[in-house]
Every structure is written in structure tokens, then in C-alpha cells.
Amino acid sequence: MIIQGKDGSLNVYWNDIFLSSFPLGKYNMKDYEKQAEQLILDAMKEGRKMSSMIPICMGFCEGFYKRRNVLKKKTGQEDHQFFALCVLVLIRLKIIDADDHLLIMGRKKKSKRVINGHS
């Protein structure tokens, strides 16, 4: 289900399958990217190497994909948020391409209907 904010939505894909959606409005794309940056920085402060973050994020994304698409199990809000965060981390680390995993859609505009010559 696409969740739309006042400025549209951020839609996240894995293996070419739509898995998650986030509203744009209160939070914009830069805010979501900052969260991914913060996760990377926090991991580095804890002494983790980037090479250890990659399999963790890839593994979570693959597991989330399997739960949602293969096993058809429901997933909670936190899982959706962590999935999107992992995708953004992998994009930031240049492991995956944003064009293959993200779609930003603007808000659908209401059409103007003309009734009896008035708009």
C-alpha cells in the first residue's frame, strides 16, 4: 500500500518488487538520508567496520523480502522503517543503485471538474 504525504511518497523496492512506502511531507528525502548517515556514523563510533555493515543490511533486506513476498507474512512498522534505512545505507555505501530501489512519487493532484461551465 502506498502511503502518501502532503508532498508525495518514497517507495522502496527489493528484487524489483514494491515492499514499502513512506510519506513525504513532515519528513523529506533528505531527512530519510540523514537517518541512514546517522546509522553509519553510530556504527563507526561503536567501532564497527563498513565491511560488517554491508552483510547485516543486505541480510535484513533479503529477510524482509522473503517474509513479505515469499512467506506472505505481515510485517510491522519498525520492520518497514529498518528495511528502508538498510536500503538507504546500502545506497549511501554505493553497494546498490538508488534508481533500482527507490521511487519518489509526487502527490496526485486532484483534477478540476467543470460543472455547468464553472470550475
Order of alpha helices (4+ residues) and beta strands (2+ residues): beta-beta-alpha-alpha-alpha-alpha-beta
